[in-house]
Amino acid sequence: MKRFLRRALSDVTYRAIRLTNGRASGLRILMYHRVTDAHPSNRLCVPVAQFTEQMHFLHEAGYQTVTLTQAVQWVEGRATLAPQSLVLTFDDGFEDNFRYAYPAMARYGFTGCFFVPSGFIETGANGHAAEDRPMSWSQLSELLQHGHEVGAHSISHIKLTTVDPARMRQEVCGSKDALEQRLQWPIEFFCYPSGDHNDAVKQAVRESGYRGGLHCAARCEPPGSRSVCADTH
């Protein structure tokens, strides 16, 4: 079983972590970027059939998904979660998330949080070829209507510590404003592009009204791996 688990989930997560709430076990967060067959050598791309297998495995193993909102309530001690709960997250807003991940998750009643750079959605372009286009506003709206969450991932996916403070704050706050205006839905979570952040960026996230931010932290897993960690405000 352990060997099968490693095989089934080896490419599932670019990074994963436990939110512990003071407990040894904790709540798992699994994080994806792409679900596509277009780039088989890219470690951020999970092949469609493999993703489907992973969702099937998680379901058969008794896992169930919760939202980031529920996860924060649990961390704060205001909610209880069933054993083997987890959060699924997706970065960068690629349309393959909607075309392939969404239906595979729906088969098992799973939901996730999709972190999107608002500028990519606004323009329909993200610097990639046509087959790598971003999701549309209507696709994001459909995800929300079916119990998924949408989070902000800045406007342009720039590393936030590399720009001046005014630009950094606009990337953080402006993405929330744009997503809320177009989707007519509260955007409560922010994912730092490339995991890049410092105290000033975290403060901007707090001041922009997000409930929490997710970032990379190598310390959360053994050396050589990467993880998603959450700062709740």
Secondary structure as GFF3:
##gff-version 3
##sequence-region A 1 233
A	DSSP	alpha_helix	2	9	.	.	.	ID=ss1
A	DSSP	beta_strand	15	19	.	.	.	ID=ss2
A	DSSP	beta_strand	27	32	.	.	.	ID=ss3
A	DSSP	beta_strand	34	35	.	.	.	ID=ss4
A	DSSP	beta_strand	45	46	.	.	.	ID=ss5
A	DSSP	alpha_helix	48	60	.	.	.	ID=ss6
A	DSSP	beta_strand	64	65	.	.	.	ID=ss7
A	DSSP	alpha_helix	68	75	.	.	.	ID=ss8
A	DSSP	beta_strand	85	91	.	.	.	ID=ss9
A	DSSP	alpha_helix	95	96	.	.	.	ID=ss10
A	DSSP	pi_helix	97	101	.	.	.	ID=ss11
A	DSSP	alpha_helix	102	106	.	.	.	ID=ss12
A	DSSP	beta_strand	112	116	.	.	.	ID=ss13
A	DSSP	alpha_helix	118	123	.	.	.	ID=ss14
A	DSSP	three_ten_helix	130	132	.	.	.	ID=ss15
A	DSSP	alpha_helix	137	145	.	.	.	ID=ss16
A	DSSP	beta_strand	149	152	.	.	.	ID=ss17
A	DSSP	three_ten_helix	160	162	.	.	.	ID=ss18
A	DSSP	alpha_helix	165	183	.	.	.	ID=ss19
A	DSSP	beta_strand	189	191	.	.	.	ID=ss20
A	DSSP	three_ten_helix	193	195	.	.	.	ID=ss21
A	DSSP	alpha_helix	199	207	.	.	.	ID=ss22
A	DSSP	beta_strand	212	216	.	.	.	ID=ss23
A	DSSP	three_ten_helix	218	220	.	.	.	ID=ss24
A	DSSP	beta_strand	228	232	.	.	.	ID=ss25
###
